């Protein structure tokens, strides 16, 4: 049974990858908050984690204290120092 589930999982992953290459499926990209902010240029991941810990980052108008929070950059609103 375990092999069947694993095989089904691999087949589905390959099918999704094919659809993405063909442009038939838009996949939401869920990323860690600290990684998104570092990629946006707010500093290194260590600097960004300090910003989050100091309470200077809000996600969807809620104060965020967890650097490992998963967000969707296309959907969620991120504010750093009120901007």
Rosetta blueprint (number, residue, H / E / L):
1 X L
2 X H
3 X H
4 X H
5 X H
6 X H
7 X H
8 X H
9 X H
10 X H
11 X H
12 X H
13 X H
14 X H
15 X H
16 X H
17 X H
18 X H
19 X H
20 X H
21 X H
22 X H
23 X L
24 X L
25 X L
26 X L
27 X L
28 X L
29 X L
30 X E
31 X E
32 X E
33 X H
34 X H
35 X H
36 X H
37 X H
38 X H
39 X H
40 X H
41 X L
42 X L
43 X L
44 X L
45 X H
46 X H
47 X H
48 X H
49 X H
50 X H
51 X H
52 X H
53 X H
54 X L
55 X L
56 X L
57 X E
58 X E
59 X E
60 X L
61 X L
62 X E
63 X E
64 X L
65 X L
66 X L
67 X L
68 X L
69 X L
70 X E
71 X E
72 X E
73 X L
74 X L
75 X L
76 X L
77 X L
78 X E
79 X E
80 X E
81 X L
82 X L
83 X L
